[in-house]
């Protein structure tokens, strides 16, 4: 009896070792591809609006300028991102403190974008899911049937998922575009601090969104 038990335990240990080896090999093969996995880089069709997400000072809205010039969007919707309570308090006290979206709009107009096609989400928000919520609401109110979400390359997969989830059943088509102005190296993402931080952070958030805990 003891011999059979020992034999079974030996077989189980070998199977476990094989599984661990397979898992390690699979992980080693997948590891270099994680950067590319996060990026959705597909041709986009003209849409009624370009939705520029917050989170970068220049490169995202600069991509929207190019897309507008290329005829990929008729309107531009800017996300203000997170608004600090102190910033809100300043404006409530009558202090003329320019919002990030005001600065972006100003720069866009200087670059030849008509002021009347640029608008901003009126409320601050602190994550992609909230941006999707408010952008979807504005899209429905304005009757837009198609939008292009403009963001950073590593942020494209999670952004598309968040917007598709929010727009499900609305009939509004959503595409995503990562800015060409972000200096990244997805094939060697673990070798540069900027890429490493972005990829590891995005992977965590993407998994959370897929599990339904991202909001």
Residue pairs with C-beta under 8 A, 6 or more apart in sequence:
31 190
32 187
32 188
32 190
34 189
34 199
34 203
35 154
35 184
35 185
35 186
35 187
35 189
35 195
35 199
36 186
36 187
37 157
38 153
38 154
38 155
38 156
38 157
38 158
38 186
38 199
38 202
38 203
38 206
39 153
39 154
39 156
39 157
39 178
39 186
40 156
40 157
40 160
40 176
40 178
41 153
41 156
41 178
42 175
44 67
44 72
44 148
44 175
44 176
44 177
45 72
45 146
45 175
46 71
46 72
46 73
46 74
46 146
47 72
47 73
47 74
47 144
47 146
47 147
47 148
47 173
47 175
48 73
48 74
48 75
48 144
48 145
48 146
48 147
49 73
49 74
49 75
49 76
49 77
49 139
49 142
49 144
49 146
49 147
49 148
50 64
50 67
50 68
50 72
50 73
50 75
50 76
50 77
50 147
50 148
50 150
51 77
51 79
51 131
51 135
51 147
51 148
51 149
51 150
51 163
52 60
52 61
52 63
52 64
52 76
52 77
52 78
52 79
52 104
52 150
52 151
53 60
53 79
53 81
53 128
53 131
53 149
53 150
53 151
53 155
53 159
54 60
54 79
54 80
54 81
54 82
54 100
54 125
54 131
55 81
55 151
55 152
55 155
56 152
56 179
56 182
58 181
59 152
59 179
59 181
59 182
60 150
60 151
60 152
60 179
61 78
61 104
61 107
61 108
61 150
62 179
62 181
63 150
63 177
63 178
63 179
63 180
63 181
64 73
64 76
64 108
64 150
65 108
65 111
65 113
66 180
67 73
67 148
67 150
67 177
68 76
68 113
68 117
69 112
72 148
72 177
73 148
74 117
75 117
75 118
75 119
75 142
75 144
76 108
76 113
76 117
76 118
76 119
77 119
77 120
77 121
77 135
77 138
77 147
78 101
78 104
78 105
78 118
78 119
78 120
78 121
79 101
79 120
79 121
79 125
79 131
79 134
79 135
80 99
80 100
80 101
80 120
80 121
80 123
80 124
80 125
81 100
81 124
81 125
81 126
81 131
82 124
82 125
82 126
83 99
83 124
87 97
87 99
88 124
90 97
91 97
99 120
101 120
105 115
105 118
105 120
108 118
109 115
109 118
119 138
121 131
121 134
121 135
121 138
123 134
125 131
125 133
125 134
127 214
127 215
128 155
128 158
128 159
128 162
128 205
128 214
129 162
129 166
129 209
129 214
129 215
130 215
131 162
132 159
132 162
132 163
132 165
132 166
132 167
133 166
135 147
135 149
135 163
135 166
136 163
136 166
136 167
136 170
136 172
138 144
139 147
139 167
139 170
139 172
140 170
140 172
144 172
145 171
145 172
145 173
146 172
146 173
146 174
146 175
147 163
147 172
147 173
147 174
147 175
148 174
148 175
148 176
148 177
149 156
149 159
149 160
149 163
149 174
149 175
149 176
149 177
150 176
150 177
150 179
151 159
151 176
151 177
151 178
151 179
152 178
152 179
152 182
152 198
153 178
153 179
153 182
153 184
153 186
154 178
154 184
154 186
154 195
154 198
154 199
154 202
155 178
155 202
156 176
156 177
156 178
157 202
157 206
158 202
158 205
158 206
158 209
158 214
159 176
160 174
160 175
160 176
161 206
161 209
161 210
162 209
162 214
163 174
163 176
164 174
165 209
167 174
183 194
184 194
184 195
184 198
185 191
185 192
185 195
186 195
186 199
188 195
189 195
189 196
189 198
189 199
190 196
190 199
205 214
208 214
